[in-house]
């Protein structure tokens, strides 16, 4: 019985994560897989668990990347959020400048 995680799922997640997050996220996921999940579940169930975690984390990482790119290209995005909140009756955050 192997206790190594599925290589393709790991590669998928590795490709989606940012460089700064890659090692930590994969180390945590692999540690939980090998020390907690794999000893308690069958080989197939453990691999299915890892795939669910990898796909879910990949989706979250790609969403974060897309948001970062969107916010980077649209400097007025925050303005439109303030307009939306004002229409809903929510006060906008205010920065106070004190020399």
C-alpha positions as a Python dict, from the first residue, in 0.01 Angstrom:
ca = {
    (1, 'X'): (0, 0, 0),
    (2, 'X'): (136, 337, -101),
    (3, 'X'): (104, 640, 122),
    (4, 'X'): (214, 890, -142),
    (5, 'X'): (-48, 1129, -277),
    (6, 'X'): (-170, 1113, -639),
    (7, 'X'): (100, 1272, -856),
    (8, 'X'): (-135, 1428, -1108),
    (9, 'X'): (-348, 1594, -839),
    (10, 'X'): (-34, 1726, -672),
    (11, 'X'): (97, 1861, -1003),
    (12, 'X'): (-237, 2027, -1076),
    (13, 'X'): (-234, 2205, -742),
    (14, 'X'): (135, 2294, -772),
    (15, 'X'): (73, 2464, -1106),
    (16, 'X'): (-215, 2674, -968),
    (17, 'X'): (-52, 2793, -646),
    (18, 'X'): (167, 3101, -621),
    (19, 'X'): (535, 3038, -563),
    (20, 'X'): (523, 3174, -209),
    (21, 'X'): (236, 2944, -111),
    (22, 'X'): (333, 2628, -297),
    (23, 'X'): (567, 2459, -52),
    (24, 'X'): (359, 2532, 257),
    (25, 'X'): (24, 2427, 111),
    (26, 'X'): (158, 2108, -45),
    (27, 'X'): (351, 2015, 269),
    (28, 'X'): (41, 2058, 487),
    (29, 'X'): (-182, 1868, 247),
    (30, 'X'): (66, 1583, 203),
    (31, 'X'): (124, 1558, 578),
    (32, 'X'): (-249, 1533, 650),
    (33, 'X'): (-288, 1276, 373),
    (34, 'X'): (-5, 1050, 488),
    (35, 'X'): (-50, 1079, 865),
    (36, 'X'): (-426, 1118, 912),
    (37, 'X'): (-632, 1028, 606),
    (38, 'X'): (-440, 735, 459),
    (39, 'X'): (-414, 531, 783),
    (40, 'X'): (-787, 572, 852),
    (41, 'X'): (-931, 512, 505),
    (42, 'X'): (-894, 271, 218),
    (43, 'X'): (-649, 348, -61),
    (44, 'X'): (-929, 460, -297),
    (45, 'X'): (-1106, 673, -37),
    (46, 'X'): (-782, 842, 62),
    (47, 'X'): (-696, 920, -299),
    (48, 'X'): (-1048, 1054, -359),
    (49, 'X'): (-1008, 1278, -54),
    (50, 'X'): (-678, 1411, -188),
    (51, 'X'): (-832, 1480, -529),
    (52, 'X'): (-1121, 1670, -369),
    (53, 'X'): (-879, 1879, -167),
    (54, 'X'): (-652, 1945, -467),
    (55, 'X'): (-936, 2043, -702),
    (56, 'X'): (-1098, 2268, -443),
    (57, 'X'): (-768, 2437, -360),
    (58, 'X'): (-686, 2474, -729),
    (59, 'X'): (-1018, 2648, -791),
    (60, 'X'): (-957, 2883, -499),
    (61, 'X'): (-601, 2960, -612),
    (62, 'X'): (-711, 3033, -969),
    (63, 'X'): (-992, 3256, -842),
    (64, 'X'): (-743, 3450, -630),
    (65, 'X'): (-514, 3493, -931),
    (66, 'X'): (-802, 3615, -1147),
    (67, 'X'): (-911, 3863, -880),
    (68, 'X'): (-557, 3995, -844),
    (69, 'X'): (-530, 4047, -1219),
    (70, 'X'): (-872, 4208, -1239),
    (71, 'X'): (-800, 4448, -954),
    (72, 'X'): (-463, 4530, -1104),
    (73, 'X'): (-614, 4637, -1439),
    (74, 'X'): (-916, 4818, -1300),
    (75, 'X'): (-804, 5092, -1059),
    (76, 'X'): (-1162, 5225, -1033),
    (77, 'X'): (-1302, 4894, -910),
    (78, 'X'): (-1301, 5016, -548),
    (79, 'X'): (-1491, 5325, -656),
    (80, 'X'): (-1772, 5115, -801),
    (81, 'X'): (-1792, 4911, -481),
    (82, 'X'): (-1835, 5237, -290),
    (83, 'X'): (-2110, 5346, -532),
    (84, 'X'): (-2289, 5014, -489),
    (85, 'X'): (-2264, 5035, -111),
    (86, 'X'): (-2390, 5395, -112),
    (87, 'X'): (-2695, 5289, -313),
    (88, 'X'): (-2763, 5021, -53),
    (89, 'X'): (-2737, 5274, 229),
    (90, 'X'): (-2403, 5155, 363),
    (91, 'X'): (-2149, 5422, 453),
    (92, 'X'): (-1826, 5414, 257),
    (93, 'X'): (-1498, 5391, 449),
    (94, 'X'): (-1336, 5730, 488),
    (95, 'X'): (-968, 5805, 519),
    (96, 'X'): (-883, 6106, 732),
    (97, 'X'): (-568, 6301, 658),
    (98, 'X'): (-410, 6476, 953),
    (99, 'X'): (-92, 6672, 880),
}
